[in-house]
Amino acid sequence: MSSNGHITSFEIGPYDRIHLYGVEVILLTDGEGGKVFERKERNGLPLIYSDEKLQQAHHENKLVVERDFYDPRRDNNEVKATHLQDMCPRQQAIVAFKLRWVKLLEWKRAKGRIPHLERRRIMFEMRAEYQATYHDLRAKNLPPNGRLRYETSVEPNFDVPSYAAVSEWALMLKRAGGDARVLRDHRGEHERESSFTLEEQHLQGHFVWRFLSMTKPNRSYLFKLMKAVERRLNKERPDGAKLDLGGRSTYYNRIAALPDFAKVAARDGDAKAAAKYNVVIGKDRGHPMDLVEVDECRLDITTLLKKAKVWDQLSTEVQEAYRKASARLWFSAAIDHATTAFVGARLHVQSPSIATARATLEMTTRDKTQTARNAGCKSDWNVYGGYRGVRLDGAAWNTSDAMLLTVTDAGGDKFHPPVKAPWLRGTMERLFGTLGGLTLQHFSGRTFSDIVTRGDRNPKKEASVDIEMLEKVLLRAIVDIHHHTPNKGKLGGMTPIQAWRAGCQNKKPPQPPSGHLRRTLYGVNAIGKITPQGIRWAGFYYQSEKAQKMRRNRTDVPVHIRIDVQDVSEISLYDGELSYPVPARLPALKGLSFWHATALLQELRCIDAEYTSRTSEQADEAREWIDSQAELARIKHSIATPIVTQKHLDRLEARITQGISVVEESEFTYEVSRQDWSESPFFEHVSGLNDEPEVVDDLDLGKDQTPEAVEAKYASAKEKKKKADDAKALARKANASPSGKDVPVGSAPAAPHASIGEASATVADTEFSVRYFDEH
């Protein structure tokens, strides 16, 4: 061994196995100051490394040298274990015993020749010397308390083998080039001959393979059938040639010896076997936003609290409130398949529809940290991005053209799980069960008791669940607990947030849509009319050159517009082929959400008002007031806020009869500013905060969902729909005209002057229409 300054050069033998930076190489030249290697396949250029680079590779664990691995004398082909410590404990004890006696005999032979007649006595003397030395060393190295640890207190084997056996062991070790693996116990390495004849083994195998069937036969039944065949065949055989197919344990052991994958694939199908044994550790699970799973289900709080083991801590009144809430609340979620992180979630009383699915997908495009902060979470909720694929179940709203076009416009692909393959469906139910069984256990029964509000002001009013408090608990369970709980299965011990960050480093998610594109994808439809002041919506005017050009071509024709509820300072105008952004004329709308704009209208006293001209000072004061309202900010970022649909836009449009304009201050504007509208239920009515759960759940379920799955997931929704259909049928009979033709329920003569909001549902001659917006 030579030394070059502070760099040490190590010897590498000709039979050593060398792995250098993950590639197996062989040594060509060992020179002064470095070495030359070549790939084992001898298909590349020589690799020259200095001693300094080799030392650096050793420190980085990139240079691994296994000494004498390719020594031709080594017993490589017969032993599966490469090293002694790879063997089972029994074999390790046997090798250690033989190796100890070989070393003792070598030391004794080094002192002189051992006579033949003295060999037995010499063996016992060596045992006595070794035993005395062992106990003497053990006594000198006792701990202060005089007690030995368990792993050092086991006495070695002091049995005395024969001199001939130890000599044979030494010769075997020498012939193997010092490979101590040859000293293992070879008994049991060769397969024992079967006690059954070839015919008996063939019949046994026939009934073993019959167990691998899609009909899933019972092994007890197959064993009885095999014994029946054995008795039938033995009737025709003489006494010396009777068949014996073995007992029950023999047959069961042969079935147990089959590979588990083969049993699952044969009995449950290849798809289920692939899903069960799919490797999910590492890159095989995918990257963030490769696949987003969107699903909805009834928020069965009762089951969740029972899994969290806090149900029995609640009073009867509180339990009844949760039972009623479970029948009226829905939970929609978007989950990243690769990391199991929640990228979107909605809590609503509205029945699942295209609007609820779009609202959930819209949450995947923006940072939701403010939502988590409002709920009291300590962690950020900044998992978002553009998706590459979306997986949905077979419900009617998910299979609609509107959802397909929305996902496609967003740059993703839409998938549906195969029919009759529930194990390939989304992980929504499994993760929701995890929330109840593990995550919600961090909360006490007192927490869930506080969520229920009682009728303190009105004793006759029953207790009900406070959705705002429930939202806070669910968000804390998702953001603070679930996202930071290690997943030992799919994520290999990482938490969902760690898997998200690591996955984003390997492959970044697509850029999420924003601005005009996000409004086009997830906005709410409305009908507007172009006037000289621009497009009027909710009293606000939106003006652009493109809008006025459309007005010159088609005057007084309603047009389709689309509203982004997160920012109403700009709308999208559709001309029949393309959509264009149109900004608002009022500067106070900059960055305002639908809820802020509604509060702004109420603060400006524009509800059901004939005079809606306001000064710029009044608009600025109203803007400052709504910016100071924390409740509006909470509603904007809340996941429990009612999902805004065209119904809510029509409510707002119906209450604003005149357009808003900015004028100079006058005595009239001053008097208007002194009016008090604080007690008006306008905001709650328009925003849907006081909406009752929909009586009829119009759930047109997919054909791939079994009746059991529908009953478990959608509860009594189908029964309500059936009652509503029966009521409509009775109404049609009662309203039948004398001519025999049915009159549609609720039909009435059209009003002579329909508002713009009413025209959105009845206009049939709209020239600028598009099927993309048709969601009904």
KOLPA-904802 format. One record per residue (C-alpha): x, y, z. Coordinates in steps of 0.1 Angstrom, whole numbers, plus 5000, padded with zeros to 4 digits. Each point is the difference from the previous one (the first is absolute). Layout:
BEGIN
px|py|pz
X|Y|Z $
...
This chain:
BEGIN
px|py|pz
5000|5000|5000 $
5015|5033|4989 $
4993|5035|5012 $
4998|5031|4978 $
5000|5029|5024 $
4968|4999|5021 $
4983|4978|4973 $
5002|4963|5007 $
5000|4976|4971 $
4983|4966|5007 $
5006|4967|4984 $
4974|4984|4978 $
5004|4963|4992 $
4994|4983|4967 $
4970|4980|5014 $
4983|5030|5017 $
4966|5012|4989 $
4999|5037|4995 $
4971|5024|4997 $
5009|5035|4991 $
4972|5026|4999 $
4974|4973|4995 $
5019|4982|4972 $
5019|4967|5004 $
5035|5004|4987 $
5032|4979|4999 $
5035|5012|5008 $
5024|5003|4970 $
5030|5018|5015 $
5010|5010|5035 $
5025|5028|4995 $
5018|5026|5020 $
4974|5026|5012 $
4970|4984|4983 $
4983|4970|4985 $
4984|4992|4966 $
4967|4982|4998 $
4978|4986|4972 $
4963|4991|5000 $
4995|4963|5006 $
4983|4996|4966 $
5032|5014|4984 $
4979|5023|4978 $
5013|5034|5009 $
5030|5022|5003 $
5025|4995|5029 $
4991|5019|5032 $
5029|5018|5016 $
4997|5010|5036 $
5027|5016|5023 $
5004|4988|5036 $
4984|5033|5011 $
4969|4994|4979 $
4998|4964|5012 $
5002|5012|5036 $
4972|5025|4993 $
4979|4973|4984 $
5006|4978|5031 $
4988|5029|5024 $
4969|5004|4978 $
4993|4962|5002 $
5004|4998|4962 $
5029|4976|5001 $
4992|4965|5013 $
5026|4972|4998 $
4992|4964|5011 $
5032|4982|5005 $
5006|4966|4982 $
4964|4999|4989 $
5009|4984|4966 $
5026|4976|5015 $
4994|4968|4981 $
5004|4980|5032 $
4971|5017|5016 $
4967|4982|5004 $
4980|5026|4981 $
4977|4979|4980 $
4986|4978|5028 $
4993|5025|5027 $
4974|5027|4996 $
5014|5021|5029 $
5029|5021|4989 $
5013|5007|5036 $
4999|4980|5032 $
4976|5025|5016 $
4975|4994|4972 $
4995|4965|5013 $
4974|4989|5025 $
5010|5001|5037 $
5002|4962|5001 $
5025|4999|4971 $
5019|5029|5015 $
5005|4981|5033 $
5011|4968|4981 $
5026|5020|4979 $
5013|5019|5031 $
5004|4967|5019 $
5020|4983|4972 $
5020|5031|4993 $
5010|5003|5037 $
5013|4965|5001 $
5019|5003|4967 $
5018|5030|5014 $
5008|4982|5033 $
5014|4971|4981 $
5021|5022|4978 $
5016|5017|5031 $
5007|4966|5015 $
5016|4986|4969 $
5021|5031|4997 $
5017|4990|5033 $
5010|4965|4987 $
4988|4967|4986 $
4971|4983|5018 $
5005|4962|5004 $
4971|4978|4989 $
4994|4984|5035 $
5000|5034|5017 $
4974|5016|4977 $
4969|4993|5022 $
5018|5013|5032 $
5013|5031|4981 $
4964|5008|4989 $
4988|5001|5036 $
5030|5020|5011 $
4993|5026|4974 $
4964|5001|5012 $
5011|5005|5036 $
5025|5028|4991 $
4975|5018|4978 $
4973|4997|5027 $
5023|5013|5027 $
5012|5029|4979 $
4964|5009|4991 $
4988|5001|5036 $
5032|5019|5011 $
4994|5027|4973 $
4963|5001|5008 $
5007|5006|5037 $
5024|5029|4993 $
4975|5017|4978 $
4969|4999|5021 $
4981|5033|5004 $
5000|5018|5033 $
4967|4984|5010 $
5013|4965|4993 $
4972|4993|4976 $
5004|4992|4963 $
4978|5012|4972 $
4979|4973|4983 $
5019|5001|4967 $
5033|4993|5018 $
4988|4976|5026 $
4995|4970|4977 $
5026|4973|5006 $
5018|4987|4969 $
4998|4963|4991 $
5027|4981|5018 $
4993|4966|4985 $
5031|4981|4989 $
4999|4987|4964 $
5023|4972|4987 $
5035|5008|4988 $
4992|4985|4966 $
4969|5023|4996 $
5019|5031|5008 $
5028|4990|4976 $
4974|4995|4973 $
4985|5035|5007 $
5035|5015|4997 $
5006|4983|4967 $
4966|5012|4986 $
5008|5036|5011 $
5034|4998|4983 $
4986|4987|4967 $
4973|5027|5000 $
5027|5027|5002 $
4989|5010|5036 $
4963|5002|4991 $
4984|4990|5034 $
4966|4994|4984 $
5011|4965|4991 $
4999|4991|5037 $
4962|5004|5001 $
4977|4970|5006 $
4992|4984|4966 $
4972|4979|5014 $
4966|5009|4986 $
5014|5018|4970 $
4989|4973|4976 $
4963|4994|4994 $
4987|4969|5017 $
4984|4975|4978 $
4962|5000|5002 $
4982|4971|5016 $
4973|5002|4974 $
5002|4983|4966 $
4999|5020|4968 $
4964|4991|4994 $
4990|5011|5035 $
5019|5033|4995 $
4982|5006|4967 $
4966|4995|5016 $
5009|5023|5029 $
5012|5027|4976 $
4967|4997|4980 $
4979|5009|5031 $
5026|5026|5012 $
4997|5019|4967 $
4962|4997|5001 $
5003|5024|5030 $
5012|5027|4975 $
4967|5007|4984 $
4978|5031|4995 $
4972|4981|5017 $
5020|5001|5033 $
4994|4964|5011 $
5005|4992|5037 $
5031|4980|5008 $
4980|4978|5024 $
4976|4992|4973 $
5028|4991|4976 $
5017|4978|5026 $
4968|4980|5005 $
4996|4997|4962 $
5036|4988|4997 $
4995|4973|5027 $
4968|4990|4982 $
5019|4995|4968 $
5027|4980|5019 $
4973|4977|5014 $
4984|4995|4966 $
5034|4991|4983 $
5010|4977|5028 $
4969|4978|4995 $
5015|4987|4968 $
5036|4996|5013 $
5015|4970|5018 $
5012|5003|5036 $
5036|5006|4991 $
4993|5028|4976 $
4976|5022|5020 $
5003|5038|4996 $
5008|5022|5030 $
4995|5037|4992 $
5009|5012|5035 $
4982|5017|5028 $
4984|5034|5003 $
5032|5017|5013 $
5020|4987|4970 $
4974|5014|4976 $
4998|5033|5018 $
5038|5003|5001 $
5002|4995|4962 $
4974|5028|4995 $
5019|5023|5024 $
5032|4994|4981 $
4985|5016|4969 $
5011|5036|4994 $
4976|5025|5014 $
5000|5020|4968 $
4989|4970|4980 $
4972|4993|5024 $
4987|5036|4999 $
5003|5002|4962 $
4983|4967|4994 $
4971|5005|5025 $
4995|5038|4998 $
5013|5009|4965 $
5032|5016|4986 $
4987|5036|5006 $
4995|4995|5037 $
5033|4981|5004 $
5019|5028|4982 $
4983|5026|5022 $
5009|4981|5032 $
5036|4992|4991 $
5008|5032|4981 $
5032|5015|5012 $
4992|5034|5014 $
5032|5010|5016 $
5021|5025|4980 $
4991|5015|4966 $
4975|4972|4992 $
4974|5018|5021 $
5002|5030|4976 $
5008|5036|5005 $
4979|5029|5015 $
4970|5009|4979 $
5005|4971|4976 $
4966|4987|5011 $
4974|5019|5022 $
4972|4979|5014 $
4967|5019|5005 $
4971|4985|5019 $
4971|5009|5022 $
4981|4983|5027 $
4976|5007|5028 $
5019|5013|5030 $
4991|4972|5024 $
5012|5017|5031 $
4984|4974|5022 $
5022|4972|4986 $
5031|5022|5002 $
4995|5008|5036 $
4994|4964|5008 $
5033|4991|4983 $
5017|5029|5020 $
4986|4984|5032 $
4984|5032|5012 $
4964|4992|4992 $
4992|4986|5034 $
5013|5032|5016 $
4973|5021|4984 $
4966|5007|5015 $
4968|4987|4984 $
4991|5034|4987 $
5033|5005|4983 $
4999|4965|4985 $
4965|5007|4985 $
5014|5033|4985 $
5028|4981|4983 $
4976|4974|4987 $
4980|5027|4983 $
5031|5017|4987 $
5012|4967|4984 $
4968|4999|4979 $
5004|5035|4986 $
5038|5007|4997 $
5021|4990|4970 $
5038|4999|4998 $
5018|5003|4967 $
5038|4996|4998 $
5028|5000|4974 $
5029|4978|5011 $
5034|4997|4983 $
5005|4963|4993 $
5038|5000|5002 $
5002|5017|5035 $
4965|4995|5015 $
5000|5038|5007 $
4967|5019|4998 $
5002|5025|4972 $
4964|5011|5004 $
4970|4995|5023 $
4965|5013|5002 $
4973|4996|5028 $
4965|5008|4987 $
4963|4993|5004 $
4995|5001|4962 $
4995|4967|4983 $
5030|4988|4978 $
4999|5016|4965 $
5022|5014|4974 $
5003|5032|5020 $
5013|4982|5031 $
5025|4980|4980 $
5013|5031|4982 $
5002|5019|5033 $
5021|4972|5014 $
5023|4999|4970 $
5003|5038|5002 $
5016|4997|5034 $
5029|4979|4985 $
5012|5032|4981 $
5006|5023|5029 $
5019|5002|5033 $
4977|4993|5029 $
5022|5011|5029 $
4977|5028|5009 $
4972|4975|5003 $
5021|4979|5024 $
5010|5031|5020 $
4964|5010|5004 $
4992|4966|5015 $
5029|5003|5025 $
5024|4976|4982 $
5037|5004|5008 $
5011|4985|4967 $
4998|5014|4964 $
4976|4986|4975 $
5020|5008|4969 $
4995|4968|4980 $
4986|5011|4966 $
5008|5000|4963 $
4987|4990|4966 $
4989|4964|4997 $
5010|4975|4973 $
4972|4976|5007 $
4967|4998|5020 $
4983|4969|5011 $
4963|5001|5008 $
4973|4974|5007 $
4971|4993|4976 $
4974|5024|5014 $
4980|5019|4973 $
5016|5034|5008 $
5035|4985|4997 $
4993|4983|4967 $
4984|5032|4985 $
5014|5018|4970 $
5005|5031|5022 $
5025|4982|5023 $
5018|4984|4971 $
5004|5033|4983 $
5011|5018|5032 $
5027|4974|5007 $
5012|5000|4964 $
5002|5038|4998 $
5021|4999|5032 $
5025|4978|4982 $
4991|4967|5018 $
4985|4966|4992 $
4969|4987|5016 $
4999|4964|5012 $
4973|4978|5015 $
5007|4968|5019 $
4990|4968|4982 $
4965|4985|5006 $
4998|4974|5028 $
5036|5008|5012 $
4995|5019|5033 $
5036|4995|5010 $
5011|5023|4971 $
4978|5029|5010 $
5011|5031|5019 $
5016|5001|5034 $
4974|5024|5013 $
4981|4975|5022 $
5033|4985|5014 $
5014|5034|5008 $
4968|5011|5016 $
5000|4969|5021 $
5036|5009|5010 $
4988|5034|5011 $
4974|4985|5023 $
5021|4971|5013 $
5033|5018|5006 $
4999|5037|4993 $
4969|5010|5020 $
5013|4980|5030 $
5021|5030|5008 $
4969|5019|5009 $
4980|4994|5032 $
4963|4996|5005 $
4999|5036|5014 $
5011|5013|4965 $
4971|4983|4983 $
4975|5011|5027 $
5010|5036|4994 $
4992|4996|4963 $
4963|4995|5007 $
4982|5033|5007 $
4969|4998|5023 $
4969|5021|5000 $
5011|5024|5028 $
4980|5029|4986 $
4971|4978|4989 $
4995|4970|5023 $
4976|4985|4975 $
5027|4999|4973 $
5018|4966|4998 $
5038|4997|5002 $
5018|5001|4967 $
5035|4996|4987 $
5020|5032|4996 $
5015|4996|4965 $
5027|5026|5006 $
5013|4981|5030 $
4998|4967|4982 $
5019|5015|4971 $
5028|5011|5024 $
5003|4965|5015 $
5001|4983|4965 $
5026|5024|4987 $
5022|4996|5030 $
4996|4962|4996 $
5010|5002|4964 $
5027|5028|5000 $
5017|4996|5034 $
4996|4962|5006 $
4994|4980|4968 $
5025|5019|4980 $
5027|4995|5027 $
4992|4963|5009 $
5026|4975|4986 $
4986|4975|4975 $
5018|4967|5003 $
4983|4984|4970 $
4997|5020|4969 $
5024|5028|5009 $
5027|4978|5016 $
5000|5018|5034 $
4997|5036|4987 $
4972|5024|5008 $
4978|5012|4972 $
5016|5035|5001 $
5035|4985|4999 $
4989|4978|4971 $
4986|5031|4982 $
5032|5020|5004 $
5023|4971|4990 $
4978|4992|4970 $
4999|5037|4989 $
5038|4999|4999 $
5000|4970|4978 $
4973|5012|4977 $
4983|5034|5003 $
4962|5002|4997 $
4986|5020|4971 $
4993|5037|5004 $
4965|5004|5014 $
4976|5022|4980 $
4993|5035|5012 $
4982|5032|4989 $
4980|4998|4968 $
5008|4963|4995 $
4988|4989|5035 $
4968|5020|4996 $
4994|4983|4967 $
5005|4966|5015 $
4983|5003|5034 $
4979|5031|4998 $
4963|5003|5005 $
4977|5006|4970 $
4978|5030|4997 $
4981|5020|4973 $
5008|5036|4993 $
4989|5027|4977 $
5023|5025|4983 $
4991|5036|5005 $
5018|5032|4990 $
5015|5001|5035 $
5012|4964|4996 $
4988|4966|5012 $
4979|5004|5031 $
5002|4973|5027 $
4987|5005|5036 $
5000|5038|4993 $
5036|5001|4990 $
5011|5009|4965 $
5027|4982|4981 $
5014|5017|4969 $
5023|4990|4972 $
5005|5007|4963 $
4990|4965|4991 $
4967|5002|5019 $
4990|5032|4981 $
5009|4984|4967 $
4977|4971|5008 $
4973|5026|5009 $
5003|5017|4966 $
4997|4966|4983 $
4971|4987|5021 $
4981|5026|5020 $
4979|4992|5031 $
5009|4963|4998 $
5008|4982|5033 $
5035|4986|5001 $
5016|4973|5021 $
5025|5011|5027 $
5019|4982|5027 $
5008|5012|5035 $
5029|4990|5022 $
4987|5001|5036 $
5035|5006|5013 $
5004|5032|4980 $
4971|5019|4984 $
5022|5029|4987 $
5000|4983|4966 $
4976|4977|4981 $
5002|4978|4970 $
4979|5008|4969 $
4992|4973|4975 $
4993|5010|4963 $
4990|4965|4988 $
5035|4988|4993 $
5025|5017|5023 $
4999|5015|5035 $
5015|5034|5009 $
5008|5016|5033 $
4980|5032|5007 $
5012|5021|5030 $
4976|5019|5024 $
4997|5038|4997 $
4997|5005|5038 $
5035|5000|5015 $
4987|4990|5034 $
4993|4965|4987 $
5037|4992|4995 $
5008|4967|5017 $
4965|4996|5016 $
4983|4967|5003 $
4964|4993|4994 $
4993|5002|5037 $
5019|5033|5003 $
4982|5014|4970 $
4966|4990|5015 $
5009|5017|5033 $
5012|5031|4980 $
4966|5002|4984 $
4983|4998|5034 $
5023|5027|5014 $
4993|5023|4971 $
4962|4996|5005 $
4994|4987|4965 $
4975|4973|5009 $
4967|5004|4983 $
5009|5037|4995 $
4989|5021|4970 $
5028|5025|5006 $
5035|4983|5000 $
5023|5029|4992 $
5027|5003|5027 $
5030|5022|5005 $
5036|4988|4998 $
5004|5008|5037 $
4970|4977|5009 $
5015|4972|4979 $
5034|5004|5017 $
4985|5000|5035 $
4979|4969|4992 $
5031|4983|4986 $
5020|5008|5032 $
4971|4987|5021 $
4997|4966|4983 $
5038|4996|5001 $
4999|5003|5038 $
4974|4973|5004 $
5017|4968|5010 $
4968|4980|4995 $
5000|5008|4963 $
5036|4988|4997 $
4991|4968|5018 $
4970|4994|4977 $
5022|5005|4969 $
5026|4974|5011 $
4977|4976|5018 $
4994|4965|4987 $
4965|5000|5015 $
4988|5031|4982 $
4970|4991|4977 $
5012|4993|4965 $
4989|5029|4978 $
4980|4989|4970 $
4979|5019|4974 $
4971|4998|5024 $
5018|5023|5024 $
5010|5024|4972 $
4964|5003|4990 $
4990|5008|5035 $
5025|5028|5001 $
4990|5013|4966 $
4964|5001|5009 $
5006|5023|5030 $
5022|5025|4980 $
4976|5017|4976 $
5023|5029|4989 $
5036|5004|4990 $
5025|5017|5023 $
5016|5032|4989 $
5025|5024|5016 $
4988|5036|5003 $
5009|5032|5018 $
4988|5004|5036 $
4965|5015|5004 $
4974|5003|5027 $
4982|4969|4987 $
5031|4979|5001 $
5006|5012|5035 $
4965|4990|5012 $
5004|4965|4983 $
5032|4995|5019 $
4982|5005|5034 $
4976|4971|4994 $
5005|4968|5020 $
4999|4966|4983 $
5018|4981|5027 $
4969|4979|5009 $
4992|4990|4965 $
5004|4962|4993 $
5013|5008|4965 $
5035|4987|5004 $
4991|4967|5016 $
4972|4994|4975 $
5022|5007|4969 $
5030|4981|5013 $
4980|4970|5009 $
5011|5000|5037 $
4964|4994|5011 $
4992|4974|4974 $
4984|4968|5013 $
5012|4966|4987 $
4985|4991|4967 $
4969|4979|5005 $
5005|4980|4968 $
5034|4987|4993 $
5000|4997|4962 $
5026|4973|4999 $
5001|4982|4967 $
5024|4973|5010 $
5024|4982|4978 $
4992|4965|4987 $
5033|4987|5014 $
4990|5006|5036 $
4984|4971|5018 $
4968|5005|5021 $
5020|4993|5031 $
5026|5027|4992 $
4973|5025|4991 $
4982|4994|5033 $
5032|5003|5020 $
5012|5031|4982 $
4969|5020|4993 $
4978|4989|5029 $
4963|5008|4994 $
5005|5022|4969 $
4984|4976|4977 $
4969|4997|5022 $
4996|5037|5000 $
5003|5002|4962 $
4973|4973|4996 $
4976|5019|5023 $
5006|5031|4980 $
4994|4982|4967 $
4967|4986|5014 $
4990|5035|5011 $
5006|5014|4965 $
4980|4972|4985 $
4970|5008|5022 $
5003|5037|4992 $
5000|4993|4963 $
4967|4980|5004 $
4984|5028|5020 $
5011|5027|4974 $
4989|4980|4970 $
4982|5023|4975 $
4966|4993|4985 $
5016|4992|4967 $
5018|4971|5016 $
5034|5015|4999 $
5020|5004|5031 $
5010|5035|5011 $
5036|5002|5014 $
5001|5004|5038 $
5005|5036|5010 $
4994|5014|4966 $
4985|5034|4998 $
4998|5029|4975 $
5033|5017|4994 $
5004|5033|5018 $
4998|5030|4976 $
5033|5014|5012 $
5025|4972|5010 $
5031|5010|5017 $
5035|4990|4988 $
5002|4973|5026 $
4967|4985|4989 $
5010|5002|4964 $
5029|4977|5008 $
4977|4971|5005 $
4975|5007|4972 $
5019|5016|4972 $
4999|4977|4970 $
5010|5024|4972 $
5034|5009|5015 $
5023|5001|4970 $
5032|4999|5021 $
4994|4967|5016 $
5023|4970|5005 $
4994|4964|5011 $
5031|5001|5022 $
4979|5021|5024 $
4971|4976|5000 $
5001|4982|5034 $
4965|4988|5004 $
